[in-house]
Amino acid sequence: LHNLVQATQYSVWIVAVNVQEGSQPELPSPSSDIAVFTTTAYQSPQKVAVSSITAVSVKVTWQKPSGLPKDVTVTGYVLDVYNTDKNRKMKIRRHNTTSTEITLERLSPYSSYLIKVAVQAGGPGLGKTASQSFKTKQSVPSAPTQLSVDSQTIGSRTATVTWTPPTHSNGELKKYRLFVREVTGDNGAVPTDGNLTVSRSVTVATLSSLSPASKYSVWVVAINIVVRTELISPVAGP
């Protein structure tokens, strides 16, 4: 049997035919013996690799599979992308390309992915897949939310501030930094004690050394650190 399609199931049966002189053969029903088989898928692409990984993109390269029949022409490749965060495997997109490289964009920061590449050749079926995993780099976290001052904790020189963590940490959250400014009638908001830093596990801070009967504004930012570089979130403030 020739010109079959890869990775496809076929059924085969044989019938016996008698032909009388001058007449057309009469084809009986298929025999009760039917053979079923599935053709072998073409080999997977070789040397799948990732490079130029950023927080939101990655370059993927591979090589043409070996051992393809001489009469088979590669018509393209199919690349499936899966998000594997939180012990799941969720397919998020599929790309079709005739090249042996592609740059994936619009990925999520600090997220784990699995890519699978298969060849298209000699028909609609796909060959065996080759896979590669990677994780995007950290990025700036989103702003903390629900920043508020507990009115019951406001004293003449202290106050307690609370907030909730960023919706998207986009990395390993390291700490929060609070900025406190006194609001004056003539000068607007002016710095007071600089800033206050608390660990990532804390979402409450007590402001001290405030001036009695004074108005203050408070801001908080979330911070990731990559190789001693602070990645600072947008401000959550008044």
Backbone torsions as a table, in degrees:
resi	resn	phi	psi	omega
1	LEU	NA	130.9	-177.5
2	HIS	-124.0	169.3	175.8
3	ASN	57.2	34.9	174.5
4	LEU	-82.0	163.0	179.6
5	VAL	-97.3	137.5	-179.4
6	GLN	-62.9	151.8	175.1
7	ALA	52.2	40.3	-177.8
8	THR	-127.6	140.0	-179.7
9	GLN	-88.5	135.5	179.4
10	TYR	-127.1	151.9	171.4
11	SER	-116.6	139.4	-178.4
12	VAL	-131.8	135.1	172.8
13	TRP	-142.3	163.2	-176.4
14	ILE	-125.5	138.8	174.7
15	VAL	-125.0	150.8	175.6
16	ALA	-100.2	137.6	-174.8
17	VAL	-128.8	130.1	170.9
18	ASN	-103.3	141.0	-179.0
19	VAL	-123.1	120.3	173.9
20	GLN	-84.9	151.8	-176.7
21	GLU	-59.1	127.4	176.3
22	GLY	80.3	6.7	-179.1
23	SER	-122.7	160.1	176.2
24	GLN	-82.7	146.0	179.1
25	PRO	-65.7	143.7	175.8
26	GLU	-100.5	120.9	-176.3
27	LEU	-88.6	116.8	177.9
28	PRO	-76.8	177.0	176.2
29	SER	-65.5	157.2	178.2
30	PRO	-57.8	152.5	177.2
31	SER	-69.2	166.0	179.3
32	SER	-75.1	-15.3	179.2
33	ASP	-91.4	109.0	-179.2
34	ILE	-120.2	128.7	177.5
35	ALA	-100.0	132.5	179.3
36	VAL	-119.6	132.1	177.6
37	PHE	-147.3	161.4	178.1
38	THR	-122.0	128.4	179.2
39	THR	-67.9	152.4	-178.2
40	THR	-75.3	138.8	176.1
41	ALA	-74.2	149.8	176.5
42	TYR	-64.0	157.5	-179.1
43	GLN	-63.5	157.7	-178.7
44	SER	-76.7	157.3	173.0
45	PRO	-57.9	155.4	-175.9
46	GLN	-105.0	153.3	170.7
47	LYS	52.7	51.8	174.4
48	VAL	-69.0	129.0	-176.2
49	ALA	-142.4	154.7	176.3
50	VAL	-119.8	147.7	179.3
51	SER	-154.9	173.3	178.3
52	SER	51.8	45.5	-178.2
53	ILE	-75.7	128.1	173.6
54	THR	-120.4	-169.4	177.9
55	ALA	-70.8	-23.2	-173.3
56	VAL	-132.1	5.4	-177.5
57	SER	-152.6	164.2	177.4
58	VAL	-157.7	148.1	174.9
59	LYS	-101.2	130.3	-179.7
60	VAL	-117.5	132.2	178.3
61	THR	-131.1	156.2	176.7
62	TRP	-158.3	173.8	178.7
63	GLN	-120.3	156.4	179.8
64	LYS	-58.8	139.9	179.3
65	PRO	-64.8	149.7	178.1
66	SER	-92.3	162.3	174.5
67	GLY	78.3	15.7	176.3
68	LEU	-73.2	143.8	175.9
69	PRO	-57.8	149.3	-176.3
70	LYS	-63.5	-27.4	-177.8
71	ASP	-89.3	6.4	-178.4
72	VAL	-101.4	130.1	177.9
73	THR	-109.3	128.9	176.5
74	VAL	-70.9	121.9	-180.0
75	THR	-97.8	-13.0	178.7
76	GLY	163.3	-174.3	179.6
77	TYR	-133.9	149.5	175.8
78	VAL	-116.7	127.0	-178.9
79	LEU	-119.7	119.3	176.8
80	ASP	-102.9	139.2	-178.1
81	VAL	-116.4	128.0	-180.0
82	TYR	-120.3	140.9	170.0
83	ASN	-92.7	126.5	-176.0
84	THR	-115.6	22.3	175.5
85	ASP	-66.6	152.7	174.2
86	LYS	57.6	39.3	176.0
87	ASN	56.0	33.0	176.9
88	ARG	-117.7	171.2	176.8
89	LYS	-139.9	91.5	-174.2
90	MET	-112.5	118.6	178.8
91	LYS	-71.0	126.2	-175.8
92	ILE	-112.6	-18.9	178.6
93	ARG	-168.9	162.8	175.4
94	ARG	-132.9	136.9	177.8
95	HIS	-120.4	140.1	172.5
96	ASN	-114.0	132.0	-177.3
97	THR	-149.7	153.5	173.8
98	THR	-99.8	-3.9	-179.7
99	SER	-90.3	170.5	174.3
100	THR	-107.1	25.8	172.2
101	GLU	-156.0	153.6	179.7
102	ILE	-156.2	145.7	174.2
103	THR	-105.2	118.1	177.8
104	LEU	-89.0	130.7	-178.6
105	GLU	-124.0	175.5	179.3
106	ARG	59.4	36.9	172.8
107	LEU	-85.6	168.0	179.4
108	SER	-93.2	139.9	179.3
109	PRO	-63.2	146.2	173.8
110	TYR	52.6	46.8	-178.2
111	SER	-125.7	150.4	-178.9
112	SER	-95.6	137.7	-178.2
113	TYR	-134.4	153.4	172.1
114	LEU	-125.8	130.7	177.2
115	ILE	-116.8	141.8	177.3
116	LYS	-126.6	131.2	-178.0
117	VAL	-120.2	133.2	177.8
118	ALA	-134.4	154.1	-178.9
119	VAL	-93.8	145.7	169.9
120	GLN	-109.6	123.6	-177.9
121	ALA	-163.1	136.9	172.6
122	GLY	66.5	25.7	178.6
123	GLY	143.9	-175.8	-175.1
124	PRO	-77.8	-18.1	-176.4
125	GLY	-70.5	162.3	178.0
126	LEU	-107.4	148.1	175.7
127	GLY	-79.0	-174.8	177.5
128	LYS	-65.0	151.9	-176.5
129	THR	-97.3	148.5	169.0
130	ALA	-115.4	141.5	-172.8
131	SER	-126.4	161.1	177.6
132	GLN	-155.1	140.1	179.3
133	SER	-111.6	154.2	176.3
134	PHE	-161.2	168.1	177.8
135	LYS	-132.0	131.1	178.9
136	THR	-71.8	161.5	-175.9
137	LYS	-81.6	168.4	178.9
138	GLN	-70.9	158.9	177.2
139	SER	-143.9	-172.9	-179.9
140	VAL	-69.0	130.2	177.3
141	PRO	-71.4	158.5	172.5
142	SER	-72.7	168.6	-175.4
143	ALA	-70.8	145.0	169.1
144	PRO	-57.8	158.9	-176.6
145	THR	-125.7	168.8	175.2
146	GLN	52.9	43.9	175.8
147	LEU	-70.1	130.1	-179.0
148	SER	-153.7	161.8	175.4
149	VAL	-114.4	125.2	180.0
150	ASP	-73.2	112.3	-175.6
151	SER	-61.3	-27.1	-178.8
152	GLN	-76.0	-11.1	-179.6
153	THR	-102.0	-2.3	-177.1
154	ILE	-75.0	120.4	175.4
155	GLY	-113.6	-165.7	179.8
156	SER	-72.5	-27.3	-177.4
157	ARG	-133.1	3.2	-178.9
158	THR	-138.0	161.4	174.5
159	ALA	-161.1	150.6	-179.7
160	THR	-109.4	129.5	-178.1
161	VAL	-111.7	139.1	176.2
162	THR	-128.7	158.7	177.8
163	TRP	-159.2	172.8	174.7
164	THR	-115.7	154.6	-176.8
165	PRO	-63.3	163.6	177.0
166	PRO	-60.2	147.1	175.5
167	THR	-63.9	-37.6	179.3
168	HIS	-124.1	106.7	179.6
169	SER	-71.8	-30.4	178.0
170	ASN	55.6	27.0	179.7
171	GLY	159.3	-162.7	177.4
172	GLU	-93.1	100.3	-178.2
173	LEU	-60.6	130.4	-175.6
174	LYS	-105.1	-41.3	-174.4
175	LYS	-167.0	171.9	173.1
176	TYR	-120.0	149.9	176.9
177	ARG	-128.9	129.4	179.6
178	LEU	-107.2	141.4	175.2
179	PHE	-117.3	132.1	-178.2
180	VAL	-122.0	129.1	179.6
181	ARG	-132.9	136.9	175.5
182	GLU	-85.9	132.9	179.7
183	VAL	-93.2	119.6	178.9
184	THR	-114.9	154.3	-176.5
185	GLY	-65.4	-36.1	-175.5
186	ASP	-91.1	-36.5	-170.5
187	ASN	-107.7	1.6	-177.6
188	GLY	70.6	-145.2	-179.0
189	ALA	-85.6	121.6	-180.0
190	VAL	-121.7	148.0	-178.9
191	PRO	-62.5	148.3	174.6
192	THR	-115.6	-89.3	-174.7
193	ASP	-96.9	19.0	-179.2
194	GLY	80.2	-117.8	-177.8
195	ASN	-141.0	166.0	179.8
196	LEU	-127.4	129.9	-178.7
197	THR	-112.9	134.6	177.5
198	VAL	-130.1	161.1	-176.6
199	SER	-72.5	166.4	-177.2
200	ARG	-65.0	-23.0	-178.2
201	SER	-83.3	-3.8	-176.1
202	VAL	-110.2	131.3	176.1
203	THR	-125.5	31.5	176.1
204	VAL	-147.7	143.0	179.3
205	ALA	-147.2	144.8	177.7
206	THR	-103.6	122.0	176.6
207	LEU	-86.9	135.3	-178.3
208	SER	-128.7	176.2	178.9
209	SER	58.5	31.8	175.9
210	LEU	-81.6	161.9	178.7
211	SER	-92.1	136.8	179.9
212	PRO	-59.4	146.6	175.0
213	ALA	54.8	37.7	-179.4
214	SER	-120.3	155.3	180.0
215	LYS	-102.5	136.2	-177.5
216	TYR	-129.5	153.4	168.8
217	SER	-115.9	143.3	-177.6
218	VAL	-127.9	137.1	174.7
219	TRP	-124.9	153.0	174.9
220	VAL	-139.3	140.7	175.7
221	VAL	-127.7	152.4	173.5
222	ALA	-100.2	146.9	-173.1
223	ILE	-133.2	126.1	165.9
224	ASN	-101.4	152.8	179.8
225	ILE	-126.4	125.2	176.4
226	VAL	-125.5	113.0	179.3
227	VAL	50.0	54.4	175.9
228	ARG	67.0	8.1	177.0
229	THR	-102.4	125.6	-179.5
230	GLU	-81.2	127.4	173.1
231	LEU	-103.5	103.8	-168.9
232	ILE	-99.9	133.0	-177.6
233	SER	-72.2	168.3	167.2
234	PRO	-59.8	162.3	-175.1
235	VAL	-83.4	137.4	166.5
236	ALA	-104.6	116.1	-174.6
237	GLY	-146.5	-164.4	-175.5
238	PRO	-68.6	NA	NA
